[in-house]
Amino acid sequence: MKNTFLNSDQYKKIGHEVIDQLSVFLKSIDSIALTKAETPEQLQKILGKLSLPENGEEASILVKEITEKLIQHSLYNGHPGFMGYITSSALPIGAIADLIASTINQNIGGYRLAPMASEIERQTIQWIAEFLNYDPKCGGILVSGGNMANFLGFLTAKTIKGGSEIQKKGLKALDKQLVCYTSIETHTWIQKASDLFGIGTDAVRWISTNENREMNCAELNETIKKDIQNGFKPFLVVGTAGSVSFGAVDPLKEISRICNEHDLWFHIDGAYGAPAAASSLSPKELMNLNLADSIAVDPHKWLYSALEVGCTLVKDPNHLRSTFSHHPAYYEFSAQAQEIDYHEYGMQNSRGFRALKVWMGFKLLGKNGFIELIDKDINLSRLLYKKIGEYPYIEAYSNHLSITTFRYIPEKYIGTEAENLETINELNKEILQKIFKSGKAFVSNAYVEEMYLLRACLVNIRSSEKDLDNLLMLVNEFGRSLQN
Ligand SMILES: Cc1ncc(COP(=O)(O)O)c(C=O)c1O
């Protein structure tokens, strides 16, 4: 095969070959090791310490070799034993969508450049909103993930509530310091946002939570009132719908009431939990997503899209546009009434077609298909919590949405956990490492104050009851072997 960029015949041949290779991988994903836990030295050796190639090489060999290397030396979050973090297994149709999107290669910054893709993004946003019971007439945009989706909500809040001069003059347009409120369980994106958008991390007021890790609303209200008395300018409250560590859902209705009372922007971080609003198994508070001025939701979490895709929804579409729209002379897209130029709705200018994988997922499964998958995750997570009761030395700590936390307590420390906290913590850290290295399962961790917990998050189309049994067997076995 001639060594050029691929012509259509070469593309076809190599495309067939690589899909063959990848379909064998997908077929075997249930039975291979989840990870080989290789070291950086091992991986660098396998990759080869090469400098930039002077000349090109034969395409079909190149594609075959790198695909094989990636299949052999990756950690598979699509493996049924993967229950770490909130990185879901991806619907394979998303990979096909990405191939189509990259091959046609539209730039969805401007409608004129990507008319059909822009329409598909618009429809995808509307479908996501419908799925969450959010107003389908809302504005929105797809972004790279949860951090970015939350950044957009944060910046829009700052622009809309900060007053008419803030975009032009920055924070010096205000004679008061902006402050925002969120619970101590909030994901670390908020520190990045407060730094990036100029208010500083000290301007984040961390509100405590109750025993279910939900925001304490009485404290929220008191803190806002005190700040107003002390000359600060509150502008935003962030509620979480599915916290990163425990899956807790804040009292969204009460937060909304407080926001209305003080004229504050209400943003919900639903990066993980918002899709569960469609499930009848979810906490009732998730029915209140429609109260938010903006929501972050991550299709690459609980809508099983391939990485990367997040989404910001903003109730009033004009708010997103007035935050991000500028009109340089070199863009004369001059959108017609029905056209939408997405560069005016977010941080990116040139944009890829990440909507297609979400759209094709919805078309493939329909609303009901997604609800079935989400229900299955929630039910498995509850089952895990229940099954822990069969193990005398594993203690269940929490179960919310599809996250279950627990820890191993050696027999000799039962009844004296508080005095031996440090030793029990260290033991559970070692258990986590051993599970990782076994390549049979994957869990992450959570902390409650000083207590270290193992954390299983089910957002996995392939997990089943036998993966729960396998996980608990490993925890029990490693716990027993390490306890002396
Ligand atoms: C509640 C919550 N918000 C935000 C994020 C960040 O999302 P991403 O990793 O897609 O940026 C996460 C990630 O797990 C999350 O759970």
The ligand as an SDF file (V2000), in Angstrom:
LIG
                    3D

 16 16  0  0  0  0  0  0  0  0999 V2000
  -20.4570   15.6460   40.5530 C   0  0  0  0  0  0  0  0  0  0  0  0
  -19.3200   15.8250   39.5860 C   0  0  0  0  0  0  0  0  0  0  0  0
  -19.0770   17.0290   39.0540 N   0  0  0  0  0  0  0  0  0  0  0  0
  -18.0840   17.2280   38.1670 C   0  0  0  0  0  0  0  0  0  0  0  0
  -17.2570   16.2020   37.7780 C   0  0  0  0  0  0  0  0  0  0  0  0
  -16.1570   16.4410   36.7800 C   0  0  0  0  0  0  0  0  0  0  0  0
  -16.4660   15.8390   35.5590 O   0  0  0  0  0  0  0  0  0  0  0  0
  -15.3780   15.6350   34.4160 P   0  0  0  0  0  0  0  0  0  0  0  0
  -14.3940   14.6610   34.9730 O   0  0  0  0  0  0  0  0  0  0  0  0
  -16.1430   15.1080   33.2610 O   0  0  0  0  0  0  0  0  0  0  0  0
  -14.7660   16.9630   34.1430 O   0  0  0  0  0  0  0  0  0  0  0  0
  -17.4510   14.9330   38.3340 C   0  0  0  0  0  0  0  0  0  0  0  0
  -16.5660   13.8210   37.9880 C   0  0  0  0  0  0  0  0  0  0  0  0
  -16.6790   12.7280   38.4700 O   0  0  0  0  0  0  0  0  0  0  0  0
  -18.5270   14.7340   39.2420 C   0  0  0  0  0  0  0  0  0  0  0  0
  -18.7870   13.5320   39.7740 O   0  0  0  0  0  0  0  0  0  0  0  0
  1  2  1  0
  2  3  1  0
  2 15  2  0
  3  4  2  0
  4  5  1  0
  5  6  1  0
  5 12  2  0
  6  7  1  0
  7  8  1  0
  8  9  2  0
  8 10  1  0
  8 11  1  0
 12 13  1  0
 12 15  1  0
 13 14  2  0
 15 16  1  0
M  END
$$$$
